[in-house]
């Protein structure tokens, strides 16, 4: 009697599926997310060094009054967004904050999952122009190439696993 269905020779399928499942495992995805985290903190470092927002736009220059305030407080007149370096130190997180969930999902929280301290919240609000009179000089955001990099990193990890 004939049997219906598709029969696949198990010799090559099982090892390929095992590699694919390993890439989808917590440790496999964590490695991809750690690579994405490294990309993000390096981007933040470049943003602060180049004094530009996540989309490549130069930050507005400091006003003369702001420069004078900084000098009177014992800081130099620049660089922008780096008077005490606390904001930069917060945003450049070299330690991946990767969460594994009970349903098998993984997530990367950048820069940190914990609520920022009040002084960092104040600095973030100032950098986004939320505070009255503050000039927007963004330090938060992803552009299309950033999102493409993160997706490609995860995708290439999966593709490598089935070769």
Protein Blocks (a to p, Z undefined) as FASTA:
>chain_A
ZZedddddfklmmmmmmmmmmmmmmklmmmmmmmmmmmmmmmmmmmmmnopafkopacdd
ddfklmmmmmmnopafbdehilnommmmmmmccbdcddddfkopacdddfbfbdcdfklm
mmmmmmnomaghiacddfbdcdfklmmmmmmmmmmmmmmmmZZ
